[in-house]
Amino acid sequence: MQVCKVRIAEEDDIDFLAGCGHSENDIEILESIGRKREFFRKRWKVGLVSLIGLVEGNRAGFLNMFPIEISPWGPFGEDLYVIPCLFVIWDHQRRELGKAMMSAAIEMASKTSRKGIVAFAFSEPDWFLPEGFFKRFGFAEISSNGDEKLLLLKFSNDVKTPVQFVSRYVYRKVPGKVVVDLFYNTFCSTSDIEAQRVKEVAAEFGESVVLRSHEIDDEGARERFSLPRGIFVNGREIFWGYEAPREGIREAILRELNQL
């Protein structure tokens, strides 16, 4: 039986964390890792807890746990931790590594002044933050926004219920221009890579396109927009689930240009 262990992430683990389980042979992933290294260094200094799951001594998974006040995915709240990301490499799933990391995170959090842990979860697909996994540890659903559910594990009875992000985005028209509103966070590789594609494609159109770019960690962005990821072209959202393809972004812009 393979031995699973969990430890706190160190400097040498940053590229593994920043890659989010993606192949490092991909140039976009490598570039994203380069942008995310400093993100992790800075967040560790202000309370981000990153755990590394090991199988037979090799990195096989990770868990990130943010103080709620700086969590890029939200929600709004205080005195809680937030788990927006828990991942186990495909070849090592079904070996209780996720369970070991979750148990370690709960033990660590319970010894701090934080009053509980919030987790994002989904009923489908069952491979990404499945709600059943968290509920086995005592988490209970407190709210939902579409397919995204917010679960809470309380360490104290005086927990202030956190508030899930709900978009506050409002489209502002610019006469004679196509407006691209981009919302992204550096923490998520998908969002980070998508953002770079949007910026590159928007630049192809020169002055015909106005790009408004908002990084959720910018001062006041969380409170103003309550939106960690999104692409809007003249107020119409475009979304693929995975990283938005350049051709799809380009087609959406051209469609609006043809209607000016």
Buried (B, 14 or more C-beta within 10 A) or exposed (E): EEEBBBEEBEEEBBBBBBBBBBEEEEEBBBEBBEBBBEBBEEBBEEBBBBBBBBBEEEBBBBBBBBBBBBBBBBBBBEBBBBBBBBBBBEEBBEBBBBBBBBEBBBEBBBEEEBBBBBBBBBEEEEEEBBBEBBBEBEBEEBBBBEEBBBBBBBBEEEBEEBBBBEBEBEEEEEEEBBBBBBBBBBBBBBBBBBBBBBBEBBEEBEEBBBBEBBBBBEEEBBEEBBBBBBBBBBEEEBEEEEBBEEEBBBBBBEBBBEEE
